[in-house]
Amino acid sequence: MSWAAVLALCGAAYALKAAGAVAASRAPDGGAMTARLEVLVVPVIAGLIAVQTFGDGKALVLDGRAPALVVAAVLIWRKVPLLLVAAAAGGTAALLHAVGA
């Protein structure tokens, strides 16, 4: 991949984030749109997590990511700081990958 393509993709990602921030700042506070967005956020993020954890192209995969997700969910439920949650989940996945699970 060329550096020009990498820089173009980075620029596009930052432009999308900036557009989202501008659009969010123009939305009225407490409006119907805010309520709709709050209802959609959790299912969208849950779907992304499920696809990244259990999907591999067109196949269902159960590997070290599934137990790592369980570790992360339990730690979040116990209100552990996010940095420790990420480290524990990543460590779990890495350990299981290292032992061949």
N, C-alpha and C positions, 0 to 999 in steps of 0.2 A: 504494500500500500504506500502511496506517495505522501509526502509531507503536506502537499497542497490539499489532498483529500482529507487528511486528519485535521488540518486547520479549518477547512470548510465545515466539517462535521462539528467541530468544537464551536465555531461561530454560530452555526444553526442551533445548536443546543442552548447556547446562552441567549440567543434571540428569542427562542421559544419561552425560556424562563422569564425573560424580561417582559415579553408580551403577556404572560400569565400574571405577573406582578402588577402590570399596568391595568389589566382587565379587572383584577381583584380589587384594586384600589378605587376603581370607578363604580363598583357595585354598591348599592345602598346597604347600609348596615341594618340587620334585622329584617330584611326583605324576604320575599318568597323564594327568590333565587338562592339566597344563602341557606335557607332551610332545605331546599332540594339538593344542593351540593353537599351538605352535611350528611344527608341520607345516603348519597351515592358513594361517599369516600370509603367507608368501611368495606362494602362488597367489592369495589374495584380493587382495593389493595389486597383483600383476601384472595381474590381471583388471581392476581399477579403472583402472589406468594405460592399459591397452589400450582400454577403452571410452572414456575421456576423450580419448585421442589420436586414435583412428581412427573414433570414432562421432559421428554427428550425427543424433540421432533414430533413424530406421530405415535410414539410408544409411551406407555406408562412405565415409570422407573421407580423402583424402591431401592435406594442406596443409603449412604450415610447422611444425606440431607434430611431424610424424614426424622430420624432420631434427633438431629440437630434442631429441627423445627420444634419438636416436642420440648427439648431443653429450653429453647428460647421462650416458648409459650408459658412454661412453668415459671421461669424467672421473671417474665413480664407480669404474670399474675401475682407473684410475690413482691412486686414493685422494686426489683433490683435495678440499679442504674443501667441505662442503655449501653454504655460502653462495656460493662461487664457482661451484659446479655450477649452482645455481639462477639465478645471474646470467648465466652463459654460455648456458644453455638458453633463458632468457627473451629474451636478446639475439638469439639465433639465430632464434627464432620471430618476434620483432618485426622484425628485418631482412628476413626472407623475406616477411613480410606487407607491409612497406613497399615492396618491389620488385615485389610482385604475384604471388609464387610461392605 
